[in-house]
Amino acid sequence: MPQALTQIRALIERLEGQGNLRSDKDELGADLHRTYSSLDDARDAAEALYSALNRTHASLRPSPTRSEPEERRPGSG
């Protein structure tokens, strides 16, 4: 998701650079500023979500330093 938002921003920047964008309110500069700011916020939120999900996944894995009780070890029963 963060990469997609970065790609969307790059596309809009390219369209802006080519002069292919217009504003129906004659406020293109302000519109673009809000758009870029919102895309940056969304990218940051997506990165935070990705990081939080990775931490959650890591916390659910068995700890490599904790050994299982003898009766639960594979092949011990």
mmCIF file of the C-alpha atoms, coordinates in Angstrom:
data_MODEL
# 
_entry.id   MODEL 
# 
loop_
_atom_site.group_PDB 
_atom_site.id 
_atom_site.type_symbol 
_atom_site.label_atom_id 
_atom_site.label_alt_id 
_atom_site.label_comp_id 
_atom_site.label_asym_id 
_atom_site.label_entity_id 
_atom_site.label_seq_id 
_atom_site.pdbx_PDB_ins_code 
_atom_site.Cartn_x 
_atom_site.Cartn_y 
_atom_site.Cartn_z 
_atom_site.occupancy 
_atom_site.B_iso_or_equiv 
_atom_site.pdbx_formal_charge 
_atom_site.auth_seq_id 
_atom_site.auth_comp_id 
_atom_site.auth_asym_id 
_atom_site.auth_atom_id 
_atom_site.pdbx_PDB_model_num 
ATOM 1  C CA . MET A 1 1  ? 0.000   0.000   0.000   1.00 0.00 ? 1  MET A CA 1 
ATOM 2  C CA . PRO A 1 2  ? 2.717   2.583   0.793   1.00 0.00 ? 2  PRO A CA 1 
ATOM 3  C CA . GLN A 1 3  ? 4.297   1.910   -2.603  1.00 0.00 ? 3  GLN A CA 1 
ATOM 4  C CA . ALA A 1 4  ? 0.965   2.378   -4.388  1.00 0.00 ? 4  ALA A CA 1 
ATOM 5  C CA . LEU A 1 5  ? 0.437   5.738   -2.709  1.00 0.00 ? 5  LEU A CA 1 
ATOM 6  C CA . THR A 1 6  ? 3.954   6.814   -3.678  1.00 0.00 ? 6  THR A CA 1 
ATOM 7  C CA . GLN A 1 7  ? 3.232   5.788   -7.277  1.00 0.00 ? 7  GLN A CA 1 
ATOM 8  C CA . ILE A 1 8  ? -0.041  7.725   -7.292  1.00 0.00 ? 8  ILE A CA 1 
ATOM 9  C CA . ARG A 1 9  ? 1.778   10.825  -6.062  1.00 0.00 ? 9  ARG A CA 1 
ATOM 10 C CA . ALA A 1 10 ? 4.430   10.407  -8.766  1.00 0.00 ? 10 ALA A CA 1 
ATOM 11 C CA . LEU A 1 11 ? 1.720   10.129  -11.437 1.00 0.00 ? 11 LEU A CA 1 
ATOM 12 C CA . ILE A 1 12 ? 0.011   13.308  -10.244 1.00 0.00 ? 12 ILE A CA 1 
ATOM 13 C CA . GLU A 1 13 ? 3.375   15.103  -10.122 1.00 0.00 ? 13 GLU A CA 1 
ATOM 14 C CA . ARG A 1 14 ? 4.076   13.993  -13.693 1.00 0.00 ? 14 ARG A CA 1 
ATOM 15 C CA . LEU A 1 15 ? 0.650   15.188  -14.861 1.00 0.00 ? 15 LEU A CA 1 
ATOM 16 C CA . GLU A 1 16 ? 1.237   18.478  -13.069 1.00 0.00 ? 16 GLU A CA 1 
ATOM 17 C CA . GLY A 1 17 ? 4.638   18.872  -14.704 1.00 0.00 ? 17 GLY A CA 1 
ATOM 18 C CA . GLN A 1 18 ? 3.132   18.236  -18.137 1.00 0.00 ? 18 GLN A CA 1 
ATOM 19 C CA . GLY A 1 19 ? 0.420   20.825  -17.515 1.00 0.00 ? 19 GLY A CA 1 
ATOM 20 C CA . ASN A 1 20 ? -2.331  18.216  -17.820 1.00 0.00 ? 20 ASN A CA 1 
ATOM 21 C CA . LEU A 1 21 ? -4.199  19.107  -14.633 1.00 0.00 ? 21 LEU A CA 1 
ATOM 22 C CA . ARG A 1 22 ? -6.897  21.719  -14.160 1.00 0.00 ? 22 ARG A CA 1 
ATOM 23 C CA . SER A 1 23 ? -9.023  22.858  -11.270 1.00 0.00 ? 23 SER A CA 1 
ATOM 24 C CA . ASP A 1 24 ? -12.721 23.591  -11.663 1.00 0.00 ? 24 ASP A CA 1 
ATOM 25 C CA . LYS A 1 25 ? -12.332 26.093  -8.810  1.00 0.00 ? 25 LYS A CA 1 
ATOM 26 C CA . ASP A 1 26 ? -9.251  27.817  -10.296 1.00 0.00 ? 26 ASP A CA 1 
ATOM 27 C CA . GLU A 1 27 ? -7.295  26.742  -7.207  1.00 0.00 ? 27 GLU A CA 1 
ATOM 28 C CA . LEU A 1 28 ? -4.981  24.142  -8.711  1.00 0.00 ? 28 LEU A CA 1 
ATOM 29 C CA . GLY A 1 29 ? -2.041  25.041  -6.473  1.00 0.00 ? 29 GLY A CA 1 
ATOM 30 C CA . ALA A 1 30 ? -4.095  24.697  -3.291  1.00 0.00 ? 30 ALA A CA 1 
ATOM 31 C CA . ASP A 1 31 ? -5.795  21.551  -4.598  1.00 0.00 ? 31 ASP A CA 1 
ATOM 32 C CA . LEU A 1 32 ? -2.449  19.939  -5.369  1.00 0.00 ? 32 LEU A CA 1 
ATOM 33 C CA . HIS A 1 33 ? -1.008  20.950  -2.003  1.00 0.00 ? 33 HIS A CA 1 
ATOM 34 C CA . ARG A 1 34 ? -3.945  19.287  -0.210  1.00 0.00 ? 34 ARG A CA 1 
ATOM 35 C CA . THR A 1 35 ? -3.693  16.244  -2.477  1.00 0.00 ? 35 THR A CA 1 
ATOM 36 C CA . TYR A 1 36 ? 0.049   15.773  -1.875  1.00 0.00 ? 36 TYR A CA 1 
ATOM 37 C CA . SER A 1 37 ? -0.360  16.341  1.848   1.00 0.00 ? 37 SER A CA 1 
ATOM 38 C CA . SER A 1 38 ? -3.205  13.810  2.036   1.00 0.00 ? 38 SER A CA 1 
ATOM 39 C CA . LEU A 1 39 ? -1.259  11.237  0.022   1.00 0.00 ? 39 LEU A CA 1 
ATOM 40 C CA . ASP A 1 40 ? 1.741   11.699  2.324   1.00 0.00 ? 40 ASP A CA 1 
ATOM 41 C CA . ASP A 1 41 ? -0.484  11.253  5.387   1.00 0.00 ? 41 ASP A CA 1 
ATOM 42 C CA . ALA A 1 42 ? -2.048  8.133   3.872   1.00 0.00 ? 42 ALA A CA 1 
ATOM 43 C CA . ARG A 1 43 ? 1.391   6.691   3.021   1.00 0.00 ? 43 ARG A CA 1 
ATOM 44 C CA . ASP A 1 44 ? 2.621   7.338   6.573   1.00 0.00 ? 44 ASP A CA 1 
ATOM 45 C CA . ALA A 1 45 ? -0.504  5.693   8.006   1.00 0.00 ? 45 ALA A CA 1 
ATOM 46 C CA . ALA A 1 46 ? -0.094  2.699   5.677   1.00 0.00 ? 46 ALA A CA 1 
ATOM 47 C CA . GLU A 1 47 ? 3.533   2.318   6.767   1.00 0.00 ? 47 GLU A CA 1 
ATOM 48 C CA . ALA A 1 48 ? 2.498   2.514   10.431  1.00 0.00 ? 48 ALA A CA 1 
ATOM 49 C CA . LEU A 1 49 ? -0.195  -0.117  9.855   1.00 0.00 ? 49 LEU A CA 1 
ATOM 50 C CA . TYR A 1 50 ? 2.276   -2.382  8.059   1.00 0.00 ? 50 TYR A CA 1 
ATOM 51 C CA . SER A 1 51 ? 4.741   -2.018  10.926  1.00 0.00 ? 51 SER A CA 1 
ATOM 52 C CA . ALA A 1 52 ? 2.074   -2.699  13.557  1.00 0.00 ? 52 ALA A CA 1 
ATOM 53 C CA . LEU A 1 53 ? 0.881   -5.805  11.730  1.00 0.00 ? 53 LEU A CA 1 
ATOM 54 C CA . ASN A 1 54 ? 4.460   -7.080  11.497  1.00 0.00 ? 54 ASN A CA 1 
ATOM 55 C CA . ARG A 1 55 ? 4.948   -6.549  15.243  1.00 0.00 ? 55 ARG A CA 1 
ATOM 56 C CA . THR A 1 56 ? 1.675   -8.347  15.935  1.00 0.00 ? 56 THR A CA 1 
ATOM 57 C CA . HIS A 1 57 ? 2.679   -11.258 13.734  1.00 0.00 ? 57 HIS A CA 1 
ATOM 58 C CA . ALA A 1 58 ? 6.107   -11.437 15.387  1.00 0.00 ? 58 ALA A CA 1 
ATOM 59 C CA . SER A 1 59 ? 4.572   -11.443 18.864  1.00 0.00 ? 59 SER A CA 1 
ATOM 60 C CA . LEU A 1 60 ? 2.389   -14.429 17.992  1.00 0.00 ? 60 LEU A CA 1 
ATOM 61 C CA . ARG A 1 61 ? 5.310   -16.620 16.949  1.00 0.00 ? 61 ARG A CA 1 
ATOM 62 C CA . PRO A 1 62 ? 6.810   -18.943 19.545  1.00 0.00 ? 62 PRO A CA 1 
ATOM 63 C CA . SER A 1 63 ? 9.832   -17.509 21.246  1.00 0.00 ? 63 SER A CA 1 
ATOM 64 C CA . PRO A 1 64 ? 13.060  -19.201 20.111  1.00 0.00 ? 64 PRO A CA 1 
ATOM 65 C CA . THR A 1 65 ? 14.473  -18.984 23.647  1.00 0.00 ? 65 THR A CA 1 
ATOM 66 C CA . ARG A 1 66 ? 11.494  -20.656 25.305  1.00 0.00 ? 66 ARG A CA 1 
ATOM 67 C CA . SER A 1 67 ? 11.539  -24.444 25.245  1.00 0.00 ? 67 SER A CA 1 
ATOM 68 C CA . GLU A 1 68 ? 8.356   -26.441 25.207  1.00 0.00 ? 68 GLU A CA 1 
ATOM 69 C CA . PRO A 1 69 ? 7.520   -28.756 28.107  1.00 0.00 ? 69 PRO A CA 1 
ATOM 70 C CA . GLU A 1 70 ? 8.773   -32.294 27.575  1.00 0.00 ? 70 GLU A CA 1 
ATOM 71 C CA . GLU A 1 71 ? 5.299   -33.722 26.921  1.00 0.00 ? 71 GLU A CA 1 
ATOM 72 C CA . ARG A 1 72 ? 4.599   -31.196 24.151  1.00 0.00 ? 72 ARG A CA 1 
ATOM 73 C CA . ARG A 1 73 ? 7.878   -31.562 22.252  1.00 0.00 ? 73 ARG A CA 1 
ATOM 74 C CA . PRO A 1 74 ? 7.426   -33.242 18.870  1.00 0.00 ? 74 PRO A CA 1 
ATOM 75 C CA . GLY A 1 75 ? 8.604   -36.845 18.902  1.00 0.00 ? 75 GLY A CA 1 
ATOM 76 C CA . SER A 1 76 ? 8.672   -37.063 22.695  1.00 0.00 ? 76 SER A CA 1 
ATOM 77 C CA . GLY A 1 77 ? 5.490   -38.966 23.171  1.00 0.00 ? 77 GLY A CA 1 
# 
